[in-house]
Amino acid sequence: MFSQPLSAAQAQVFDLLQQRIRQAYGAQRTADAEALCTRLKRYLPDLLPPLAAVYGEHPGFEAFVERLVDTLVKADLERPEDLRQLDLERLLAPDWFQGPHNLGYAAYTERFAGNLRGVAEHIGYLEELGVTYLHLMPLLQPRPGENDGGYAVMDYRAVRPDLGDMDDLEALARALRERGISLCLDLVLNHVAREHAWAEAARRGEARYQAYFHTYADRAVPEQYERTLPEIFPDFAPGNFSWDAEMGRWVWTTFNAWQWDLNWSNPEVFLEFVGIILYLANRGVSIFRLDAIAFIWKRMGTDCQNQPEVHLITQALRAAVRIAAPAVIFKAEAIVGPRDLMPYLGVGEHYGKVSDLAYHNSLMVQIWSGLAARDARLVRQALEAFGDPPRNTSWATYLRGHDDIGWAVSDEDAAAVGWSGEGHRRFLSDFYAGQFPGSFARGLVFQENPRTGDRRISGSAASLIGLEAALEQGHPQALQQATERLLMAYTLVLGFGGMPLLYMGDELALRNDYAFTQVPEHASDNRWVHRPRMDWVAAERRHDPGTLEGRVFEGLRKTVQVRRATPQLHAAFASRPLRLDTATVLGLERAHPQGTLVQLYNFSETPQGIHGSVLKERGILRPLDRLSGRELHFDGEWLLLEPYARLWLVNASA
């Protein structure tokens, strides 16, 4: 996190690399050369140690480092002037992505607006919501046919032809940037499509490219690995290895037979990805979602997830990119347990040096758990298991994403509140599949594993939270409750701190899209049920308070506006759960120099009370709710909360 002086050995390396850089720039660009050298000196202590730890034993390590710097020089020489200006601005304001003004929005390009030019035509809609960060789901050239929703990439330097081309991507990034919106793209690190040029060369027998992958002549080694490897997609892609008849070898395929796992122990793979990242960064991409990052390092006898080398490699990637494109940040797609998640932001010697953002998967899971159980105790227990993230990083908080929901509830957390972990996970699967008596949800079971009992859930936020059922039943009270439930859940996402993310359509309460079964390449994957096309007719109703779309859109928009003006929600200040006597209410405290903020969330459809001492002990003697702008009053010693209430309380006298 903090700048370190160069060691004597690093200073020697720096002197050699500095000469190389100055020679490459020549006399015409001395200022740019010196700026690059300054960044190299700053980040070399973050770059060299992890590279040496992972690749130091390879022959020619010194030449590898020189080739890496040549890649950085080439990218810096090609970097457009407007992006150089952005680099400078973000170097001067390194917390640009941590402030409470930030709001992310995630969408599939074709489902949001048809193509990249269509997205550009709808920037005004994003501005109206307050979006500052747009994550367009996989749009780089995938393999034809089945491609895991675009995560089987065939060419990292090309755009899917039906969406546009690289010029369209660059134009969109520029248009977004001019309106204060950063563009985020997926970078699939663990695997490439079987049709990628590297894999094609490997299948032709080229040894250089076979070394980019994990391939085996027989099943002996794969079977040793399989003893400890889980199955990610047991329904349609069992096992972790596939036979390639053309190559005549077994290849590691964690996700699908046509997604070949890369061999990150090969330094050539590292160099390839530095080049890819900087190529896209020079076209205006400033946030990379590091997809499937937990899987990139393989170790016999483990589940081959969250290995120490993952964090070393990510730190080295981040340091390299900081040198050549300092406006760029990384977001880790690490959907892992609490103990494994924090290292993706950096702990110990890696503190604050790995990814800048990481998904808070546990918060997402616990919100759904609390809503089903009408009980916030497990939510609080799970959040207490997290330490504070590094102060220069941020959680990415969300209610729904493009993926299924896996019930990452630990047995230890469940036991701490007197529950069975296995029983609660089974309850959540039943509840959100609509199979539990009294459930309000309309979800689909995804990838049931009979051996482990694991069942994940697909479904849009609106359908899982009860809006689809309420509309089917024509039940006004149920519709009102479901609307309040959705707004409460998203207010918690917005209030937890960090970078909150809206999933496309949630702002309009779009429900499940069951037409996915009519699309051959989607029919076998029910996650497409919560990937609907944007309903622009419904969006026209967003300003009508008498419509569902109007109530949800305006409710979210107003909360976003309040958030922007609430300094306590800067990501550098952590949320800490409060221990309350009321089981259905979650309390969060955010201490801040401008006064403590206490948030209260009622997870039930019944009124609840909170003893006033919770607020008074934190200096909130006259509670002012930032969301409504109203000063609240105690009923005796109690503060009363309406069903699904959400309160952001500060002291009125402050």
Secondary structure as the mmCIF struct_conf table of DSSP 4:
data_model
#
loop_
_struct_conf.conf_type_id
_struct_conf.id
_struct_conf.beg_label_comp_id
_struct_conf.beg_label_asym_id
_struct_conf.beg_label_seq_id
_struct_conf.end_label_comp_id
_struct_conf.end_label_asym_id
_struct_conf.end_label_seq_id
HELX_LH_PP_P HELX_LH_PP_P1 PRO A 5 SER A 7
HELX_RH_AL_P HELX_RH_AL_P1 ALA A 8 TYR A 25
TURN_TY1_P TURN_TY1_P1 GLY A 26 GLY A 26
HELX_RH_3T_P HELX_RH_3T_P1 ALA A 27 ARG A 29
HELX_RH_AL_P HELX_RH_AL_P2 THR A 30 TYR A 55
TURN_TY1_P TURN_TY1_P2 GLY A 56 GLU A 57
BEND BEND1 HIS A 58 HIS A 58
TURN_TY1_P TURN_TY1_P3 PRO A 59 GLY A 60
HELX_RH_AL_P HELX_RH_AL_P3 PHE A 61 GLU A 78
HELX_RH_AL_P HELX_RH_AL_P4 GLU A 81 LEU A 92
TURN_TY1_P TURN_TY1_P4 PRO A 94 GLN A 98
BEND BEND2 GLY A 99 GLY A 99
TURN_TY1_P TURN_TY1_P5 PRO A 100 HIS A 101
STRN STRN1 GLY A 104 ALA A 107
HELX_RH_AL_P HELX_RH_AL_P5 THR A 109 ALA A 113
BEND BEND3 GLY A 114 ASN A 115
HELX_RH_AL_P HELX_RH_AL_P6 LEU A 116 GLU A 121
TURN_TY1_P TURN_TY1_P6 HIS A 122 HIS A 122
HELX_RH_AL_P HELX_RH_AL_P7 ILE A 123 LEU A 129
TURN_TY1_P TURN_TY1_P7 GLY A 130 GLY A 130
STRN STRN2 TYR A 133 LEU A 136
STRN STRN3 LEU A 140 PRO A 142
BEND BEND4 PRO A 144 GLY A 145
HELX_RH_3T_P HELX_RH_3T_P2 ASP A 148 GLY A 150
TURN_TY1_P TURN_TY1_P8 TYR A 151 TYR A 151
BEND BEND5 ALA A 152 ALA A 152
STRN STRN4 VAL A 153 VAL A 159
TURN_TY1_P TURN_TY1_P9 PRO A 161 LEU A 163
HELX_RH_AL_P HELX_RH_AL_P8 MET A 166 GLU A 178
TURN_TY1_P TURN_TY1_P10 ARG A 179 GLY A 180
STRN STRN5 SER A 182 VAL A 188
BEND BEND6 ASN A 190 ASN A 190
STRN STRN6 HIS A 191 ALA A 193
TURN_TY1_P TURN_TY1_P11 ARG A 194 GLU A 195
BEND BEND7 HIS A 196 HIS A 196
HELX_RH_AL_P HELX_RH_AL_P9 ALA A 197 ARG A 203
TURN_TY1_P TURN_TY1_P12 ARG A 204 GLY A 205
HELX_RH_AL_P HELX_RH_AL_P10 ALA A 207 GLN A 210
TURN_TY1_P TURN_TY1_P13 ALA A 211 TYR A 212
STRN STRN7 PHE A 213 PHE A 213
STRN STRN8 THR A 215 TYR A 216
BEND BEND8 ALA A 217 ARG A 219
HELX_RH_AL_P HELX_RH_AL_P11 ALA A 220 GLU A 226
TURN_TY1_P TURN_TY1_P14 ARG A 227 THR A 228
HELX_LH_PP_P HELX_LH_PP_P2 LEU A 229 GLU A 231
BEND BEND9 ILE A 232 ILE A 232
STRN STRN9 PHE A 233 PHE A 233
TURN_TY1_P TURN_TY1_P15 PRO A 234 PHE A 236
STRN STRN10 ALA A 237 ALA A 237
BEND BEND10 GLY A 239 ASN A 240
STRN STRN11 PHE A 241 ASP A 244
TURN_TY1_P TURN_TY1_P16 ALA A 245 GLY A 248
STRN STRN12 ARG A 249 TRP A 252
BEND BEND11 THR A 254 PHE A 255
TURN_TY1_P TURN_TY1_P17 ALA A 257 TRP A 258
STRN STRN13 GLN A 259 ASP A 261
STRN STRN14 LEU A 262 LEU A 262
TURN_TY1_P TURN_TY1_P18 TRP A 264 SER A 265
BEND BEND12 ASN A 266 ASN A 266
HELX_RH_AL_P HELX_RH_AL_P12 PRO A 267 ALA A 281
TURN_TY1_P TURN_TY1_P19 ASN A 282 GLY A 284
STRN STRN15 VAL A 285 ASP A 291
TURN_TY1_P TURN_TY1_P20 ALA A 292 ALA A 292
HELX_RH_3T_P HELX_RH_3T_P3 ILE A 293 PHE A 295
BEND BEND13 ILE A 296 ILE A 296
TURN_TY1_P TURN_TY1_P21 MET A 300 GLY A 301
BEND BEND14 THR A 302 THR A 302
BEND BEND15 CYS A 304 ASN A 306
HELX_RH_AL_P HELX_RH_AL_P13 PRO A 308 ALA A 324
TURN_TY1_P TURN_TY1_P22 PRO A 326 ALA A 327
STRN STRN16 ILE A 329 ALA A 332
HELX_RH_AL_P HELX_RH_AL_P14 PRO A 338 LEU A 341
HELX_RH_3T_P HELX_RH_3T_P4 MET A 342 TYR A 344
TURN_TY1_P TURN_TY1_P23 LEU A 345 LEU A 345
HELX_RH_3T_P HELX_RH_3T_P5 GLY A 348 HIS A 350
TURN_TY1_P TURN_TY1_P24 TYR A 351 GLY A 352
BEND BEND16 VAL A 354 VAL A 354
BEND BEND17 ASP A 356 ASP A 356
STRN STRN17 LEU A 357 TYR A 359
HELX_RH_AL_P HELX_RH_AL_P15 ASN A 361 ALA A 373
TURN_TY1_P TURN_TY1_P25 ARG A 374 ARG A 374
HELX_RH_AL_P HELX_RH_AL_P16 ARG A 377 GLU A 384
TURN_TY1_P TURN_TY1_P26 ALA A 385 ALA A 385
HELX_LH_PP_P HELX_LH_PP_P3 ASP A 388 PRO A 390
TURN_TY1_P TURN_TY1_P27 ARG A 391 ASN A 392
STRN STRN18 SER A 394 TYR A 398
BEND BEND18 LEU A 399 LEU A 399
BEND BEND19 HIS A 402 ASP A 403
STRN STRN19 ILE A 405 ILE A 405
HELX_RH_AL_P HELX_RH_AL_P17 ASP A 411 ALA A 416
TURN_TY1_P TURN_TY1_P28 VAL A 417 GLY A 418
HELX_RH_AL_P HELX_RH_AL_P18 GLY A 421 TYR A 432
TURN_TY1_P TURN_TY1_P29 ALA A 433 GLY A 434
BEND BEND20 PHE A 436 PHE A 436
TURN_TY1_P TURN_TY1_P30 PRO A 437 GLY A 438
STRN STRN20 LEU A 444 ASN A 449
TURN_TY1_P TURN_TY1_P31 PRO A 450 GLY A 453
STRN STRN21 ASP A 454 SER A 458
HELX_RH_AL_P HELX_RH_AL_P19 ALA A 461 LEU A 464
TURN_TY1_P TURN_TY1_P32 ILE A 465 GLY A 466
HELX_RH_AL_P HELX_RH_AL_P20 LEU A 467 GLN A 473
TURN_TY1_P TURN_TY1_P33 GLY A 474 GLY A 474
HELX_RH_AL_P HELX_RH_AL_P21 PRO A 476 GLY A 495
BEND BEND21 PHE A 496 GLY A 498
STRN STRN22 MET A 499 TYR A 503
TURN_TY1_P TURN_TY1_P34 MET A 504 GLY A 505
HELX_RH_3T_P HELX_RH_3T_P6 ASP A 506 LEU A 508
TURN_TY1_P TURN_TY1_P35 ALA A 509 ALA A 509
HELX_RH_3T_P HELX_RH_3T_P7 TYR A 514 GLN A 518
BEND BEND22 VAL A 519 VAL A 519
TURN_TY1_P TURN_TY1_P36 PRO A 520 SER A 524
HELX_RH_3T_P HELX_RH_3T_P8 ASN A 526 HIS A 530
HELX_LH_PP_P HELX_LH_PP_P4 PRO A 532 MET A 534
HELX_RH_AL_P HELX_RH_AL_P22 TRP A 536 ALA A 539
HELX_RH_3T_P HELX_RH_3T_P9 GLU A 540 HIS A 543
TURN_TY1_P TURN_TY1_P37 PRO A 545 GLY A 546
BEND BEND23 THR A 547 THR A 547
HELX_RH_AL_P HELX_RH_AL_P23 LEU A 548 ARG A 564
TURN_TY1_P TURN_TY1_P38 ALA A 565 ALA A 565
HELX_RH_3T_P HELX_RH_3T_P10 PRO A 567 LEU A 569
BEND BEND24 HIS A 570 HIS A 570
TURN_TY1_P TURN_TY1_P39 ALA A 571 ALA A 572
BEND BEND25 PHE A 573 PHE A 573
STRN STRN23 ARG A 576 LEU A 578
BEND BEND26 ASP A 581 ASP A 581
TURN_TY1_P TURN_TY1_P40 ALA A 583 THR A 584
STRN STRN24 VAL A 585 ARG A 590
TURN_TY1_P TURN_TY1_P41 PRO A 593 GLN A 594
STRN STRN25 LEU A 597 ASN A 602
BEND BEND27 SER A 604 THR A 606
STRN STRN26 GLN A 608 HIS A 611
TURN_TY1_P TURN_TY1_P42 GLY A 612 GLY A 612
HELX_RH_AL_P HELX_RH_AL_P24 SER A 613 LYS A 616
TURN_TY1_P TURN_TY1_P43 GLU A 617 GLY A 619
BEND BEND28 LEU A 621 ARG A 622
STRN STRN27 PRO A 623 ASP A 625
TURN_TY1_P TURN_TY1_P44 ARG A 626 SER A 628
HELX_LH_PP_P HELX_LH_PP_P5 ARG A 630 ARG A 630
STRN STRN28 GLU A 631 GLU A 631
HELX_LH_PP_P HELX_LH_PP_P6 LEU A 632 LEU A 632
STRN STRN29 ASP A 635 ASP A 635
TURN_TY1_P TURN_TY1_P45 GLY A 636 GLU A 637
STRN STRN30 TRP A 638 LEU A 641
TURN_TY1_P TURN_TY1_P46 PRO A 643 TYR A 644
STRN STRN31 ARG A 646 ASN A 651
TURN_TY1_P TURN_TY1_P47 ALA A 652 SER A 653
#
